[in-house]
Amino acid sequence: GNESVKKRLPPPKYFNILVVLAILLHFIWPVKRVIHAPLTYLGLGFILLGVWLNIWSTKLLREQKTTTSINEKPNNLVVTGPFSMSRNPIYLSGIILLVGIATLLGSLTPFLLPLALLLILDRLYIPSEEKFLEELFGQAYLDYKKKVRKWI
């Protein structure tokens, strides 16, 4: 099963911690301003895109009567909507949101945090989740992996 993942912090907690860190780094250790107003407002677009992608992905999982939690066994393999463009659209939404926050803040250090989230998800969660989904859905998941990229 997916036991090793259950012992870790859930990805939303990492996301929340990294959002706070992005804001703190900007004010405590901004290093260098790399984006200036009005371009910083492009961050709002990324934030909205991240929120929209998260809502769309979560809604689709619920409509397909499957879980949105990594701690529960999914009932269905969802491959439509945002899942036809990314195998991890909910994780991607968090990264996009963090890019939006970093863009809005405009200094260099907050841009380290979307990268940190990507690495945490890519190394600590996705490998065991994909192994679990392969065991659960077999060839259907393997075919899906061939067609749809991990991120974008």
Order of alpha helices (4+ residues) and beta strands (2+ residues): alpha-alpha-alpha-alpha-alpha-alpha-alpha
